[in-house]
Amino acid sequence: MTTLITDHDDDTDTRGSDTRGADARRAGTATEPETKAAATSRRGTPHGQADGMAVAAFVLGLVGTLVANVVLGPCALVLGALALARHTTRRFRAVLGMALGAVDLVILATLATADGSLSWTFGG
């Protein structure tokens, strides 16, 4: 006759899963997989979206100084303002995007009054 002896003092339950992660969650500490999941899901949070808006405002403002400033300048202003309103952690990038959007509009006004066009002309 064979006797089955089980040891209940280890950190695994009867299904063989590790209970240390559950104990860490109850204690308030995060395990490594949970930290990675929180970092990757940041994009879906309001701050993650606001950070994306701040970066987009900067890129649109920068590109708008060279091409399509009539469209990209106002977009940079709006996205920068929305990012600041949503309390982005990238405040400097949002402000810089708004500043570049304003520069885009100044370039547009200067070109429109100087030679009556809305675009850059190179060489003559």
N, C-alpha and C positions, 0 to 999 in steps of 0.2 A: 504494500500500500504506500502511495506517494503523498506526502503532505506538502501543500503549497503554502509557503511562507512569504508574506508581503511586508515590505519595509515602508512604513508611512512617515518616516522621519526625513526623507529627502525632499527636494524642492519640486518634485513633479507630482501631478495628480494621477489618478488611475488611467486617464487617457494618454498619458505620456507628454502632456504639454507643460511648458515651463511656467511656473506661477510667480517667478521673481518679477516679471514685467507687471503683473497685476498688483503685486505688493508695492512696486515702485509707483504705479499710477495712484494707488490709494494713499501713499505717503506724500504725493505731490511732486515727485521727481520724474523727469521724463527719461525714457530709454532712448537709445540711439535711433531705432526705426521711427519712433514717434516724432523726434526732432526733425528728421529728414522730411517726413510727411508734412509737418507744419511749415517747413521752409518752402516746399514746393507748392503748397496750397495757398501761399501768401498772395499770389496773383489774383485769386478770386475775392480777396477781402477788399473792403473799401479803400484801405491805405494802399494796397497793391495796385488797384485801379488808378488811384490818384498819382502814384509814382509813375505809372505808365503814361498818364496824361502829361506829367511834367517832362518826361523824356521826349514825348511826341511834340510838345510845344517847342522845346529847344531845337529839335531836328527840323521841324517845319519852319521855324524862324530863321534858322541858319541856311537852309536850302532856298527859302524865299528871298534872301538877299541877292541871289543870283538869277533865279528863274521864277516866274509866276508869282511875283510879289503881290499882285492884286488878289490872289486867292489864298496863298499860304500865310501872308501877314495876319489877316483877320483870324484865320484858323489858329495860329500860334497864340494870339491874344486870348481867344476864347478858351483854348485848352489850358493855358497857363492859369487863367483866372479860376477855372473849374478845379484844377489841381490844388490851388491854394485854398479854395473854399472847402475842399474835402480833406484838408489838413494833411497834405503830403509830407513825407519825410525828406523829400528832395526839393525843399523850398527854393534853394539857389537856382536849381535848374529850371524851375517853373518861372521864377522872376526873370532869369536870363532869356527864356523863351518869349516871355511877354515883351521884354526890351527889344529883342530881335524882331518881333512882330511889329512893334512900333517903328523900328528902323526901316522895315520893309515898306510901311505906309509912307514914311518920309521920302524914301527913294522913289516910290510911285508918284508922289506929289511933285517932287523935283523933276523927274523925267517928263511928267505931263505938262508942267509949266515951261520947261526949258525948250523942248523941241516938239512938243505935242504928241509924243509917242508914249506907249506904256511898256516899252521893253528896252533892254540894253542894246546898244549898237557898238560893235567893235570895228575900229578902223574906218573912220570916215565919212 
